[in-house]
Amino acid sequence: MARPPRWQSTLDASAEEACLAVRLYNDSAESRSFEGFVIHMHLAWLYLLHAEFLRDGVDYRYWDLQRKNRLLKIDGEAKRWELEVASNSVVYGSGGHVAVNVATVTV
Protein backbone atom coordinates (compact mmCIF):
# COMPACT_ATOMS: atom_id res chain seq x y z
CA MET A 1 0.00 0.00 0.00
CA ALA A 2 1.28 3.44 -0.91
CA ARG A 3 2.34 5.80 1.80
CA PRO A 4 -0.07 8.75 2.29
CA PRO A 5 1.13 12.18 1.16
CA ARG A 6 2.89 14.42 3.68
CA TRP A 7 0.00 16.83 3.82
CA GLN A 8 -2.70 14.20 4.46
CA SER A 9 -2.38 14.25 8.26
CA THR A 10 -2.69 18.04 8.30
CA LEU A 11 -5.76 17.83 6.09
CA ASP A 12 -7.29 15.17 8.37
CA ALA A 13 -6.63 17.38 11.42
CA SER A 14 -8.39 20.25 9.63
CA ALA A 15 -11.49 18.14 9.00
CA GLU A 16 -11.52 16.96 12.64
CA GLU A 17 -11.30 20.54 13.92
CA ALA A 18 -14.14 21.65 11.64
CA CYS A 19 -16.34 18.76 12.78
CA LEU A 20 -15.60 19.57 16.41
CA ALA A 21 -16.46 23.23 15.81
CA VAL A 22 -19.82 22.35 14.30
CA ARG A 23 -20.53 19.85 17.08
CA LEU A 24 -19.80 22.50 19.72
CA TYR A 25 -21.93 25.09 17.94
CA ASN A 26 -24.90 22.74 17.67
CA ASP A 27 -24.74 21.64 21.32
CA SER A 28 -26.88 24.20 23.12
CA ALA A 29 -26.12 22.62 26.51
CA GLU A 30 -22.42 23.33 26.10
CA SER A 31 -21.32 26.53 27.78
CA ARG A 32 -19.39 28.93 25.56
CA SER A 33 -20.30 26.97 22.44
CA PHE A 34 -19.87 29.97 20.14
CA GLU A 35 -16.36 30.68 21.44
CA GLY A 36 -15.45 27.03 20.92
CA PHE A 37 -16.84 27.19 17.40
CA VAL A 38 -14.74 30.24 16.50
CA ILE A 39 -11.54 28.79 17.97
CA HIS A 40 -11.89 25.41 16.30
CA MET A 41 -12.91 26.88 12.93
CA HIS A 42 -9.84 29.13 13.17
CA LEU A 43 -7.68 26.03 13.64
CA ALA A 44 -9.51 24.16 10.86
CA TRP A 45 -8.83 26.95 8.36
CA LEU A 46 -5.20 27.21 9.48
CA TYR A 47 -4.61 23.47 9.11
CA LEU A 48 -6.39 23.43 5.75
CA LEU A 49 -4.23 26.23 4.35
CA HIS A 50 -1.05 24.64 5.72
CA ALA A 51 -2.02 21.33 4.09
CA GLU A 52 -2.51 23.10 0.75
CA PHE A 53 0.84 24.85 1.11
CA LEU A 54 2.52 21.50 1.83
CA ARG A 55 0.80 19.92 -1.17
CA ASP A 56 1.77 22.77 -3.51
CA GLY A 57 5.33 23.13 -2.20
CA VAL A 58 4.84 26.65 -0.79
CA ASP A 59 7.27 27.53 1.99
CA TYR A 60 5.07 28.97 4.73
CA ARG A 61 7.75 29.33 7.40
CA TYR A 62 9.37 32.52 8.66
CA TRP A 63 13.05 32.95 7.84
CA ASP A 64 15.49 34.92 9.99
CA LEU A 65 16.51 38.03 8.07
CA GLN A 66 19.58 38.63 10.25
CA ARG A 67 21.14 35.22 9.68
CA LYS A 68 20.74 33.65 6.26
CA ASN A 69 19.52 30.07 5.95
CA ARG A 70 18.06 30.12 9.47
CA LEU A 71 14.42 29.68 10.38
CA LEU A 72 12.76 31.66 13.12
CA LYS A 73 11.89 29.20 15.85
CA ILE A 74 9.47 29.17 18.76
CA ASP A 75 10.12 26.49 21.38
CA GLY A 76 12.33 24.63 18.92
CA GLU A 77 9.71 24.54 16.15
CA ALA A 78 9.86 26.60 12.97
CA LYS A 79 7.48 29.56 13.12
CA ARG A 80 4.76 29.20 10.49
CA TRP A 81 2.39 31.71 8.95
CA GLU A 82 -0.59 32.73 11.05
CA LEU A 83 -4.10 32.42 9.63
CA GLU A 84 -4.28 36.04 8.47
CA VAL A 85 -0.92 35.88 6.70
CA ALA A 86 -1.76 32.51 5.13
CA SER A 87 -5.16 33.62 3.85
CA ASN A 88 -3.76 36.88 2.45
CA SER A 89 -0.72 35.22 0.89
CA VAL A 90 0.30 35.64 -2.70
CA VAL A 91 -1.26 32.24 -3.44
CA TYR A 92 -4.80 33.42 -2.60
CA GLY A 93 -4.62 37.22 -2.67
CA SER A 94 -6.05 39.55 -0.05
CA GLY A 95 -9.42 39.91 -1.79
CA GLY A 96 -9.90 36.24 -2.61
CA HIS A 97 -12.67 33.96 -1.43
CA VAL A 98 -10.44 32.30 1.17
CA ALA A 99 -9.56 35.63 2.83
CA VAL A 100 -13.23 36.65 2.89
CA ASN A 101 -14.35 33.35 4.43
CA VAL A 102 -11.58 33.46 7.04
CA ALA A 103 -12.47 37.06 7.91
CA THR A 104 -16.06 36.05 8.70
CA VAL A 105 -14.89 33.38 11.14
CA THR A 106 -12.20 35.41 12.87
CA VAL A 107 -14.05 38.70 13.37
N, C-alpha and C positions, 0 to 999 in steps of 0.2 A: 504494500500500500504506500502511496506517495506521501511524503511529508507535507503537512499543511504549510501554506505560505507564512512568512514572518509576521505579516500584519493580521492574520486570522484571529489570534488571541485578543488583540486590541479591538477588533471589530466585534467579537463575541462579548467582550466586557462592555462595549458601548450599548449593545442590545440589552444586556442584563440591567444596566443602569436605567435605560429608558423604560423597561418593563417595571422596575422597582418604582420609578417616579410615577408612572400611571397608577400602579397599585396603591401607592401612598395617597395620591390625589383622590382616588375613588373611595377610599376608606374614610367615611365620615366620623367614625369613632376614634380615629387616630388624631392625637393632638398635634398641632403644627403641621398638618398634612400639606398645606400649600408651600410652606418653607422647604419641606422635604422634597416636594415635586420640583421646585426651582433648583435646588442643589443637585439633585440627581439628573435632571435634564441638562444642567450645565456640564456635569461630568460626561454624560452620554454624548453630547455634541463634541466635547473636547476629545474623547476617545475616538469618535468617528472620524474627525478631521485628522488626528494623528495616524489612524489606520490608512486613510487615503494618502497621506504624505509618505508613509512607509511603502505603500503599494507603488506609488508613482516615482519614488526615488528622490523626493524633496527633502532637503536637509532642514529640519525644523528645530535645530538646536541653536543656542546662543554661543557665539565664539568670542573669546577674549581679544579685545582690540589692542591691548597693551603687549601681549605676548602672542606671537603668531603660532598657529597650529595648536592652540590650547582652547579647550572648551571651558565655559563658565560652569562651575559646579556648585550644587547645593547639597550638603550632606553626602558628598561623594558621588552624586548622580548628576549627569549632564542636565543643565537647565534647558527646558523646552518651551516653545511658544505657549503663551497663555491663550485662552479662548478668543479674546478680542483680536490679538495679533494674528492668530491662525485664520479666523474668519475674514479678516481684512487683508490677507496676504495677496501677493501678486497672482497666485493661482486662482483665487476667487474674485478679487476686486472688492473694493469697499462698498460698492452699491449693488453687489450681486445678491442672489436669492439666499445664499447661505448666511451672509452678514445680516440680512433683514430678519431671517428666522431666528438667528442667535440673539439679535437685539430684543426681540419680543420675549424671549425666555429670561434674559439677564437684566431686565429693566431695573 
